[in-house]
Amino acid sequence: MSAARPASSRLVLGLLVLVIAGLLGSGPGPAKRHRNPNPAQPQDEEFARLVKEWTTRPEFISPLVDHLPKSPTVPSPKDVLGYHIGTPKKLTYYDDILKYYRTLAAKSPRVVVQSIGKTDEGRECVS
């Protein structure tokens, strides 16, 4: 038993769909470039180019990861590990992550690495 919806219900439903569609955007599409809060901050253009090259579909990229600020005092992961994080078919092991964190801590007073114990496998846990 199905009854036809009154015109007012269809109108409200249609407007609701339009509002939700407007809030969500027009669906998957190219990510908008994250606006750098400080345009004077240099960016790693090689990293930006490679991330776009490695990303297989535009909806898989976020404006939070398509750029990497450069600093003369803070090393990038590539400076320490020899490759960009996210390089296809290249895993970063936990020891290498700790190496990068410790390098940051040595270069910046804003980073502190503290040992908080060991895992069941005997690996150091840090915070």
C-alpha positions, -999 to +999 in steps of 0.1 A: +000+000+000+018+031-011+003+066-010+016+095-030+034+121-010+018+155-008+035+182-029+046+200+002+065+169+015+082+165-019+092+202-019+106+200+016+125+168+007+138+184-024+150+215-006+167+193+021+186+174-006+197+207-021+209+221+012+228+189+020+244+188-014+254+224-010+270+217+024+288+187+011+300+203-021+296+189-055+311+156-047+346+142-053+369+165-073+403+180-072+414+191-038+417+228-033+452+241-025+456+248+012+461+285+017+495+289+033+491+312+064+525+327+056+531+332+019+567+342+027+573+306+039+592+287+012+577+254+001+593+222-010+582+222-047+597+188-054+575+173-027+544+190-039+550+178-075+557+142-064+527+139-041+505+150-070+523+125-093+520+096-067+483+103-060+462+081-083+429+100-080+422+136-070+398+126-042+426+107-025+446+139-018+440+163+010+450+200+010+467+192+043+493+169+027+500+184-008+527+208+005+557+208+028+571+240+043+609+244+040+630+257+068+667+263+070+667+251+107+642+222+107+652+192+086+626+175+064+621+137+065+640+135+032+670+154+048+672+127+075+659+096+058+670+102+022+635+100+007+601+117+009+575+102+032+548+087+010+572+075-017+555+046-034+567+011-024+589+026+004+579+018+040+593+038+068+603+016+097+597+026+133+634+030+140+637+054+111+607+074+124+624+076+158+656+087+141+636+116+125+619+125+157+652+126+176+668+147+148+639+172+152+643+172+190+680+180+186+673+208+161+643+225+178+635+233+214+598+229+204+602+191+200+608+167+230+610+130+226+604+110+258+607+073+263+576+059+279+585+022+281+588-008+259+564-027+237+558-065+241+584-069+214+610-049+233+608-018+211+610+016+227+578+036+229+580+074+228+557+103+233 
